[in-house]
Amino acid sequence: MPPMYNPPHPGEALREDILPTFRLSIQGLAKRLGCPLNLLASVMQCNAPITNELALQLESADLGRASHWIALQAAYDSWQAQQKSPQQ
């Protein structure tokens, strides 16, 4: 399968899909995950990555498989790196 063109940051999925679907505020999600609010806010603003630890917290909260979140982050990171590397 070819790589996705300009994949979204996975924080967008948290902000646009998870919060409305589960009728959660960012504070409610942080509490549900047991993670710091500032970390979660940074991820949702696309300023920080979804770490392996956060992916596991999402899975523990029944908000998707950790491997899915990690794959979304890897796709985003890979595309971003390709844009910064010299074109051949």
Long-range contacts (C-beta under 8 A, 24 or more apart in sequence): 3-75, 3-78, 3-79, 4-75, 4-79, 5-79, 6-79, 7-72, 7-75, 7-76, 7-79, 8-76, 9-46, 9-76, 10-43, 10-50, 10-69, 10-72, 10-73, 10-76, 11-43, 11-44, 11-45, 11-46, 11-48, 11-50, 12-44, 12-46, 13-72, 14-40, 14-43, 14-44, 15-44, 18-63, 22-63, 32-61, 33-57, 33-58, 33-60, 33-61, 49-73, 49-76, 49-77
